[in-house]
Amino acid sequence: MRMRWRSVLPVQMVILPVAVLELIFGPFGRDTPLTAFVGGTMASGLLIWIRAFRLRSLGCVLRIDAAGVTVAGAPAVPWERLRRVELARRRVVVFLPRIPEEGDPLPLVPDGFIQGARGRRRLHDTLVDRYGSPMVLFTAMYGVSPREVLDAVRYYSGGEAVSD
């Protein structure tokens, strides 16, 4: 599963009209609310593009196959370590561990943000508190439907790991 560029398309739809407004109503450097809005929008758009580029450069972010689930930069998680895979919300798929993790936690699915060890630990704790596992896939970010993910899990795990 790779990150798809079309998930960045809404950013393009916001940045282009805002840049045109700035060209029409005045150059940068003026102390106007429009300049602040344009600058903030363009800066946030740039950060989203950097995030998308980082995800794209990882190649395959998540692979589901007969060996288990492999997250980019981490060893494969065999099906025996997963209790079930479920749809938590409309577009969120959660991979729940069979045994509560202590020594060897499930990997985080990359989200493209630049994070240090503390940021990753905080994200890990937040995902475990909210979903019961750190291995959470936000499918809208990758241009895949939750049904496709659950069907792949059902196919490769023999149907045992899926709960929908």
Summary of the structure (lengths in Angstrom):
residues: 164
radius of gyration: 19.4
end to end distance: 20.4
largest distance: 62.7
contacts: 432
relative contact order: 0.16
helix: 48%
strand: 17%
